[in-house]
Amino acid sequence: MEYGLNYWIDNKSKLLSQYDKLYKKNEKLLSLLTKKFEAILIGSGCNAQVKGRVKSFEALYRKLLTRCQNGIIEKPFDVITDIIGIRIVVPFLEDLENVEKLLKNNFMIEETEYKSRELSIREFGYDSIHIQIKLPDEIANKIRNSKDMKIEIQLRTILQDAWAEVEHELIYKTSIDKVEDTIRRKMIAVNATLSLGDTIFQEIREYQRKRYRDIQDRHKKLMDKVSTIPEKMEKMKVPIDIIANDKSNEAIREEPKKHQPLSLNQSGDKHGLNDLLVEAMNAHLENRLADAIELYTQLILVSPNHYIYNHRGLVYFTLSEYDKAINDFTTAIQMAPKDTRVYTNRGLTYRMLKKYDASLRDFNKSLELNPLWPDTFYGRSLTYYDLGDIKHALEDCDKAISIKPDFKQAVRFKQFILNQQMT
């Protein structure tokens, strides 16, 4: 018997009967597979969404008739491998590679297909990774007659998925045989825009990741600076005032680069101000502190706000110019009296000047505004220690660690106090 195109046109009802008999089994398989994929992706670090579907009968039938034009198909349910389809949609391009590696580590891969590589420069279509896997034994053993099934997985970004869905409605589901040139050009333009969007989103993600690492590094240096006082006191057996004025760990005070002052026109240009702010923050993060002060000062002259005063205060703190830091933090508080971070920064600075009452007052105000800020508990713990109040120092240290378990300076300081108590 010839199982060609004419056979399946004449026997559509027979195929439908087979489809209906297998549908419940396929639904069960889809449910088990979806749960397995979700479990694997939980530890991947990407916010992936798993979608699944059992191919509708009409979609299956159309695909069978198309395939039959190229040859005989005796067993459609074995030949058409995307009857059960899983789609994994991720936010960023880098996630595609990570998820692909996860799949290769957890499943037996039969075939991998990169759709964009099949298109010529004059063609449009969606970018997608199609991976065909063998049904895992742990699932196949639960469902009869499913041991040799193949499952198709599609990996896409959110933008790739959006393109595929809309393109499917506009092109694939229409009865138009050939896409008109005007429509084709528009589709190519949209496709290029979405592809560029994916690239830009990835670049922004990488920039944010670097910025986060830089900020974490700056935070570590700040905490290390305020953490060294009691440890140096113990190791060197010298008075606190000598250590508070020790500038051996200061950043080298290089001559600032000459920056072009903002003109009156630039001062009203939001883009010019934003560029200058980015430049100032980069100088701060890169430890070019003299440059950072000059740039923050330019910004204050043309567009003063509490955010910039706070940042310039942090630079002065790093340089151990505590009086100047206090002045900037105080101005920032006057401009934004509910910013808990500035009270904490000023509290840390007062402590370095041994103005403990003022330091505790700022820490208490900071915690009144935000009782979940670990830096504040840590700063107050250090201040209590300086005052000889070990009980409250340990309590605040414990609170800082409870809120932020990986707070290394607080963990180290707590151990330092406990070791002291044992000697």
Secondary structure, DSSP 8 states (H G I E B T S, - for coil): ---SHHHHHHTHHHHHHHHHHHHHHHHHHHHHHHHHHHHHHHTTSS--EEEEEE--HHHHHHHHHHHHTTS--S-HHHH-TTSEEEEEEESSHHHHHHHHHHHHHHS-EEEEEEGGGG--TT------EEEEEE--HHHHTTSTT-TT-EEEEEEEEHHHHHHHHHHIIIIITS--SS--HHHHHHHHHHHHHHHHHHHHHHHHHHHHHHHHHHHHHHHHHHHHHHHHHHHHHHHH---HHHHHT--TTS-------------HHHHT-HHHHHHHHHHHHHHHHTT-HHHHHHHHHHHHHHS--HHHHHHHHHHHHHTT-HHHHHHHHHHHHHH-TT-HHHHHHHHHHHHHTT-HHHHHHHHHHHHHH-TT-HHHHHHHHHHHHHTT-HHHHHHHHHHHHHH-TT-HHHHHHHHHHHHHHH-
